[in-house]
Amino acid sequence: MAAKPSDQEFVEFVIKGLVDHPDDVSAQRTVDEMGVLITLKVNPEDMGQVIGRSGQNARSLRTLLRVVGAKNNARVNLKIEEPEGSTRPPRPAKNDSMSNEAVDDLKL
């Protein structure tokens, strides 16, 4: 069995430290003309911890991966695979009628 590349090991190490189900963490590495793509799979219950508030954890991990890639003269990207059957909660629609009412109240 071949040794895992350092970028893939790095992603797995960091994510396993974040999640409640570290045994469910797996990272697959593919290389093409665009660079290296690491596809991350985690337990559906851990998605919130991996992504973080407002995507901050995922954004930070991608930044660190750019540093790891630069050290190895490679462009490294991260894709977090959405678990099978998961659904994102719908984003609340902006209620413009509220803001229009507030503006109308200001008109004298």
N, CA and C atoms as an extended XYZ file, in Angstrom:
324
Properties=species:S:1:pos:R:3:atomname:S:1:resname:S:1:resid:I:1 pbc="F F F"
N         0.840       -1.178        0.000 N   MET     1
C         0.000        0.000        0.000 CA  MET     1
C         0.883        1.239        0.000 C   MET     1
N         0.621        2.164       -0.913 N   ALA     2
C         1.433        3.369       -1.041 CA  ALA     2
C         1.137        4.330        0.107 C   ALA     2
N         2.145        5.102        0.461 N   ALA     3
C         1.968        6.092        1.536 CA  ALA     3
C         1.063        7.221        1.048 C   ALA     3
N         0.279        7.761        1.967 N   LYS     4
C        -0.610        8.864        1.621 CA  LYS     4
C         0.213       10.133        1.449 C   LYS     4
N        -0.137       10.948        0.448 N   PRO     5
C         0.555       12.229        0.282 CA  PRO     5
C         0.307       13.129        1.501 C   PRO     5
N         1.229       14.055        1.741 N   SER     6
C         1.154       14.884        2.944 CA  SER     6
C        -0.093       15.753        2.988 C   SER     6
N        -0.580       16.230        1.834 N   ASP     7
C        -1.770       17.079        1.844 CA  ASP     7
C        -3.009       16.287        2.263 C   ASP     7
N        -3.111       15.065        1.813 N   GLN     8
C        -4.244       14.209        2.172 CA  GLN     8
C        -4.176       13.839        3.658 C   GLN     8
N        -2.994       13.500        4.136 N   GLU     9
C        -2.816       13.186        5.559 CA  GLU     9
C        -3.167       14.391        6.422 C   GLU     9
N        -2.762       15.575        5.973 N   PHE    10
C        -3.039       16.807        6.711 CA  PHE    10
C        -4.539       17.026        6.880 C   PHE    10
N        -5.291       16.884        5.785 N   VAL    11
C        -6.746       17.081        5.835 CA  VAL    11
C        -7.379       16.083        6.790 C   VAL    11
N        -7.024       14.821        6.676 N   GLU    12
C        -7.596       13.797        7.542 CA  GLU    12
C        -7.257       14.052        9.004 C   GLU    12
N        -6.033       14.454        9.284 N   PHE    13
C        -5.607       14.712       10.658 CA  PHE    13
C        -6.415       15.860       11.271 C   PHE    13
N        -6.549       16.954       10.547 N   VAL    14
C        -7.262       18.128       11.066 CA  VAL    14
C        -8.743       17.807       11.269 C   VAL    14
N        -9.369       17.194       10.275 N   ILE    15
C       -10.803       16.918       10.347 CA  ILE    15
C       -11.109       15.902       11.440 C   ILE    15
N       -10.283       14.875       11.589 N   LYS    16
C       -10.513       13.882       12.646 CA  LYS    16
C       -10.449       14.524       14.024 C   LYS    16
N        -9.685       15.588       14.163 N   GLY    17
C        -9.618       16.300       15.432 CA  GLY    17
C       -10.838       17.163       15.697 C   GLY    17
N       -11.592       17.499       14.651 N   LEU    18
C       -12.771       18.362       14.780 CA  LEU    18
C       -14.065       17.604       15.044 C   LEU    18
N       -14.193       16.422       14.484 N   VAL    19
C       -15.493       15.746       14.416 CA  VAL    19
C       -15.738       14.786       15.574 C   VAL    19
N       -17.009       14.407       15.735 N   ASP    20
C       -17.403       13.442       16.763 CA  ASP    20
C       -17.243       11.994       16.294 C   ASP    20
N       -17.178       11.782       14.981 N   HIS    21
C       -17.061       10.433       14.405 CA  HIS    21
C       -15.799       10.357       13.531 C   HIS    21
N       -14.608       10.336       14.147 N   PRO    22
C       -13.370       10.358       13.360 CA  PRO    22
C       -13.175        9.126       12.470 C   PRO    22
N       -13.801        8.002       12.823 N   ASP    23
C       -13.647        6.798       12.005 CA  ASP    23
C       -14.363        6.920       10.663 C   ASP    23
N       -15.306        7.847       10.549 N   ASP    24
C       -16.060        8.036        9.309 CA  ASP    24
C       -15.392        9.017        8.353 C   ASP    24
N       -14.269        9.591        8.743 N   VAL    25
C       -13.582       10.577        7.905 CA  VAL    25
C       -12.743        9.862        6.859 C   VAL    25
N       -12.910       10.264        5.595 N   SER    26
C       -12.042        9.745        4.532 CA  SER    26
C       -11.790       10.858        3.523 C   SER    26
N       -10.600       10.864        2.989 N   ALA    27
C       -10.230       11.856        1.988 CA  ALA    27
C        -9.670       11.118        0.783 C   ALA    27
N       -10.168       11.487       -0.385 N   GLN    28
C        -9.703       10.884       -1.633 CA  GLN    28
C        -8.952       11.951       -2.414 C   GLN    28
N        -7.815       11.610       -2.969 N   ARG    29
C        -6.958       12.562       -3.662 CA  ARG    29
C        -6.914       12.227       -5.144 C   ARG    29
N        -7.191       13.224       -5.982 N   THR    30
C        -7.066       13.055       -7.428 CA  THR    30
C        -6.216       14.192       -7.980 C   THR    30
N        -5.473       13.886       -9.028 N   VAL    31
C        -4.602       14.872       -9.657 CA  VAL    31
C        -4.985       14.985      -11.123 C   VAL    31
N        -5.137       16.224      -11.590 N   ASP    32
C        -5.387       16.455      -13.011 CA  ASP    32
C        -4.643       17.716      -13.433 C   ASP    32
N        -4.947       18.233      -14.607 N   GLU    33
C        -4.225       19.410      -15.120 CA  GLU    33
C        -4.490       20.671      -14.296 C   GLU    33
N        -5.569       20.682      -13.527 N   MET    34
C        -5.893       21.836      -12.683 CA  MET    34
C        -5.147       21.803      -11.350 C   MET    34
N        -4.619       20.654      -10.989 N   GLY    35
C        -3.913       20.516       -9.722 CA  GLY    35
C        -4.428       19.320       -8.947 C   GLY    35
N        -4.368       19.421       -7.633 N   VAL    36
C        -4.775       18.342       -6.742 CA  VAL    36
C        -6.158       18.667       -6.188 C   VAL    36
N        -7.032       17.680       -6.193 N   LEU    37
C        -8.353       17.830       -5.593 CA  LEU    37
C        -8.492       16.785       -4.490 C   LEU    37
N        -8.776       17.262       -3.289 N   ILE    38
C        -9.018       16.363       -2.170 CA  ILE    38
C       -10.510       16.405       -1.873 C   ILE    38
N       -11.150       15.247       -1.991 N   THR    39
C       -12.582       15.132       -1.738 CA  THR    39
C       -12.758       14.524       -0.354 C   THR    39
N       -13.433       15.266        0.504 N   LEU    40
C       -13.590       14.875        1.900 CA  LEU    40
C       -14.985       14.318        2.145 C   LEU    40
N       -15.045       13.178        2.819 N   LYS    41
C       -16.322       12.578        3.221 CA  LYS    41
C       -16.319       12.445        4.732 C   LYS    41
N       -17.427       12.887        5.356 N   VAL    42
C       -17.572       12.780        6.811 CA  VAL    42
C       -18.966       12.280        7.144 C   VAL    42
N       -19.153       11.906        8.391 N   ASN    43
C       -20.471       11.502        8.876 CA  ASN    43
C       -21.423       12.696        8.739 C   ASN    43
N       -22.664       12.476        8.296 N   PRO    44
C       -23.617       13.592        8.136 CA  PRO    44
C       -23.791       14.431        9.397 C   PRO    44
N       -23.665       13.814       10.569 N   GLU    45
C       -23.812       14.560       11.820 CA  GLU    45
C       -22.666       15.540       12.052 C   GLU    45
N       -21.533       15.320       11.364 N   ASP    46
C       -20.349       16.153       11.566 CA  ASP    46
C       -20.210       17.291       10.557 C   ASP    46
N       -21.140       17.382        9.613 N   MET    47
C       -21.008       18.405        8.564 CA  MET    47
C       -20.921       19.823        9.136 C   MET    47
N       -21.720       20.112       10.142 N   GLY    48
C       -21.702       21.451       10.726 CA  GLY    48
C       -20.359       21.798       11.339 C   GLY    48
N       -19.722       20.819       11.987 N   GLN    49
C       -18.416       21.051       12.593 CA  GLN    49
C       -17.346       21.246       11.531 C   GLN    49
N       -17.445       20.526       10.428 N   VAL    50
C       -16.448       20.642        9.368 CA  VAL    50
C       -16.577       21.999        8.671 C   VAL    50
N       -17.789       22.398        8.385 N   ILE    51
C       -18.000       23.655        7.674 CA  ILE    51
C       -17.807       24.840        8.607 C   ILE    51
N       -18.316       24.735        9.828 N   GLY    52
C       -18.148       25.815       10.794 CA  GLY    52
C       -19.166       26.916       10.592 C   GLY    52
N       -19.199       27.831       11.538 N   ARG    53
C       -20.128       28.960       11.467 CA  ARG    53
C       -19.760       29.841       10.282 C   ARG    53
N       -20.723       30.062        9.420 N   SER    54
C       -20.552       30.870        8.202 CA  SER    54
C       -19.447       30.318        7.300 C   SER    54
N       -19.152       29.026        7.417 N   GLY    55
C       -18.152       28.404        6.554 CA  GLY    55
C       -16.721       28.697        6.955 C   GLY    55
N       -16.532       29.204        8.156 N   GLN    56
C       -15.195       29.627        8.576 CA  GLN    56
C       -14.202       28.470        8.679 C   GLN    56
N       -14.615       27.316        9.200 N   ASN    57
C       -13.690       26.181        9.308 CA  ASN    57
C       -13.254       25.699        7.922 C   ASN    57
N       -14.205       25.562        7.013 N   ALA    58
C       -13.875       25.108        5.661 CA  ALA    58
C       -12.958       26.112        4.970 C   ALA    58
N       -13.237       27.390        5.133 N   ARG    59
C       -12.419       28.433        4.510 CA  ARG    59
C       -10.996       28.406        5.073 C   ARG    59
N       -10.878       28.227        6.379 N   SER    60
C        -9.555       28.166        7.015 CA  SER    60
C        -8.768       26.950        6.543 C   SER    60
N        -9.438       25.814        6.443 N   LEU    61
C        -8.766       24.606        5.970 CA  LEU    61
C        -8.279       24.776        4.534 C   LEU    61
N        -9.090       25.392        3.693 N   ARG    62
C        -8.673       25.640        2.299 CA  ARG    62
C        -7.459       26.572        2.244 C   ARG    62
N        -7.431       27.561        3.125 N   THR    63
C        -6.275       28.467        3.176 CA  THR    63
C        -5.017       27.703        3.568 C   THR    63
N        -5.129       26.864        4.586 N   LEU    64
C        -3.977       26.068        5.004 CA  LEU    64
C        -3.538       25.100        3.911 C   LEU    64
N        -4.489       24.561        3.169 N   LEU    65
C        -4.141       23.653        2.067 CA  LEU    65
C        -3.382       24.375        0.960 C   LEU    65
N        -3.702       25.629        0.741 N   ARG    66
C        -2.948       26.412       -0.251 CA  ARG    66
C        -1.486       26.533        0.171 C   ARG    66
N        -1.253       26.697        1.472 N   VAL    67
C         0.114       26.783        1.992 CA  VAL    67
C         0.836       25.451        1.803 C   VAL    67
N         0.152       24.355        2.149 N   VAL    68
C         0.740       23.026        1.960 CA  VAL    68
C         1.049       22.800        0.481 C   VAL    68
N         0.113       23.197       -0.385 N   GLY    69
C         0.325       23.031       -1.821 CA  GLY    69
C         1.474       23.870       -2.334 C   GLY    69
N         1.579       25.103       -1.865 N   ALA    70
C         2.665       25.988       -2.306 CA  ALA    70
C         4.024       25.399       -1.916 C   ALA    70
N         4.080       24.786       -0.756 N   LYS    71
C         5.321       24.156       -0.303 CA  LYS    71
C         5.735       23.022       -1.238 C   LYS    71
N         4.745       22.353       -1.840 N   ASN    72
C         5.009       21.231       -2.745 CA  ASN    72
C         4.839       21.610       -4.212 C   ASN    72
N         4.769       22.906       -4.507 N   ASN    73
C         4.591       23.407       -5.881 CA  ASN    73
C         3.366       22.796       -6.556 C   ASN    73
N         2.245       22.760       -5.848 N   ALA    74
C         1.014       22.207       -6.397 CA  ALA    74
C        -0.162       23.069       -5.953 C   ALA    74
N        -1.177       23.100       -6.776 N   ARG    75
C        -2.406       23.788       -6.403 CA  ARG    75
C        -3.339       22.741       -5.793 C   ARG    75
N        -3.716       22.942       -4.530 N   VAL    76
C        -4.534       21.969       -3.819 CA  VAL    76
C        -5.898       22.585       -3.523 C   VAL    76
N        -6.947       21.890       -3.921 N   ASN    77
C        -8.324       22.323       -3.662 CA  ASN    77
C        -9.027       21.283       -2.805 C   ASN    77
N       -10.021       21.748       -2.052 N   LEU    78
C       -10.782       20.861       -1.173 CA  LEU    78
C       -12.246       20.887       -1.563 C   LEU    78
N       -12.820       19.701       -1.705 N   LYS    79
C       -14.251       19.560       -1.954 CA  LYS    79
C       -14.827       18.756       -0.801 C   LYS    79
N       -15.834       19.320       -0.138 N   ILE    80
C       -16.497       18.612        0.950 CA  ILE    80
C       -17.755       17.991        0.360 C   ILE    80
N       -17.772       16.661        0.334 N   GLU    81
C       -18.885       15.958       -0.297 CA  GLU    81
C       -20.097       15.969        0.622 C   GLU    81
N       -21.227       16.359        0.053 N   GLU    82
C       -22.465       16.375        0.831 CA  GLU    82
C       -22.942       14.942        1.014 C   GLU    82
N       -23.253       14.554        2.248 N   PRO    83
C       -23.665       13.170        2.506 CA  PRO    83
C       -24.933       12.792        1.754 C   PRO    83
N       -25.047       11.519        1.438 N   GLU    84
C       -26.210       10.978        0.733 CA  GLU    84
C       -27.482       11.258        1.515 C   GLU    84
N       -28.473       11.794        0.843 N   GLY    85
C       -29.767       12.006        1.466 CA  GLY    85
C       -29.863       13.225        2.358 C   GLY    85
N       -28.801       14.008        2.430 N   SER    86
C       -28.888       15.191        3.284 CA  SER    86
C       -29.593       16.307        2.533 C   SER    86
N       -30.250       17.132        3.265 N   THR    87
C       -30.913       18.280        2.653 CA  THR    87
C       -30.492       19.522        3.406 C   THR    87
N       -30.186       20.527        2.670 N   ARG    88
C       -29.843       21.795        3.291 CA  ARG    88
C       -31.128       22.480        3.706 C   ARG    88
N       -31.126       23.101        4.861 N   PRO    89
C       -32.324       23.842        5.232 CA  PRO    89
C       -32.499       25.016        4.278 C   PRO    89
N       -33.736       25.300        3.888 N   PRO    90
C       -33.934       26.399        2.952 CA  PRO    90
C       -33.552       27.718        3.597 C   PRO    90
N       -32.960       28.581        2.790 N   ARG    91
C       -32.597       29.902        3.286 CA  ARG    91
C       -33.862       30.720        3.446 C   ARG    91
N       -33.954       31.462        4.514 N   PRO    92
C       -35.143       32.292        4.682 CA  PRO    92
C       -35.171       33.375        3.609 C   PRO    92
N       -36.348       33.570        3.043 N   ALA    93
C       -36.494       34.590        2.009 CA  ALA    93
C       -36.461       35.964        2.657 C   ALA    93
N       -35.856       36.886        1.954 N   LYS    94
C       -35.838       38.252        2.472 CA  LYS    94
C       -37.242       38.807        2.393 C   LYS    94
N       -37.658       39.408        3.458 N   ASN    95
C       -38.994       39.969        3.502 CA  ASN    95
C       -38.892       41.467        3.265 C   ASN    95
N       -39.013       41.857        2.004 N   ASP    96
C       -38.887       43.262        1.643 CA  ASP    96
C       -40.072       44.087        2.124 C   ASP    96
N       -41.208       43.450        2.398 N   SER    97
C       -42.375       44.205        2.848 CA  SER    97
C       -42.105       44.844        4.210 C   SER    97
N       -41.299       44.163        5.034 N   MET    98
C       -40.954       44.729        6.340 CA  MET    98
C       -40.164       46.015        6.168 C   MET    98
N       -39.154       45.984        5.296 N   SER    99
C       -38.332       47.177        5.114 CA  SER    99
C       -39.138       48.286        4.444 C   SER    99
N       -40.062       47.927        3.548 N   ASN   100
C       -40.899       48.939        2.908 CA  ASN   100
C       -41.819       49.603        3.922 C   ASN   100
N       -42.344       48.811        4.861 N   GLU   101
C       -43.200       49.374        5.899 CA  GLU   101
C       -42.417       50.350        6.768 C   GLU   101
N       -41.177       49.996        7.077 N   ALA   102
C       -40.355       50.878        7.909 CA  ALA   102
C       -40.074       52.186        7.183 C   ALA   102
N       -39.814       52.108        5.885 N   VAL   103
C       -39.554       53.312        5.106 CA  VAL   103
C       -40.839       54.158        5.020 C   VAL   103
N       -41.983       53.494        4.827 N   ASP   104
C       -43.246       54.233        4.764 CA  ASP   104
C       -43.526       54.926        6.071 C   ASP   104
N       -43.162       54.298        7.195 N   ASP   105
C       -43.384       54.923        8.510 CA  ASP   105
C       -42.542       56.190        8.672 C   ASP   105
N       -41.380       56.212        8.015 N   LEU   106
C       -40.511       57.374        8.128 CA  LEU   106
C       -40.985       58.564        7.300 C   LEU   106
N       -41.757       58.280        6.269 N   LYS   107
C       -42.253       59.365        5.414 CA  LYS   107
C       -43.300       60.159        6.169 C   LYS   107
N       -43.097       61.435        6.277 N   LEU   108
C       -44.024       62.277        7.026 CA  LEU   108
C       -44.970       63.013        6.146 C   LEU   108
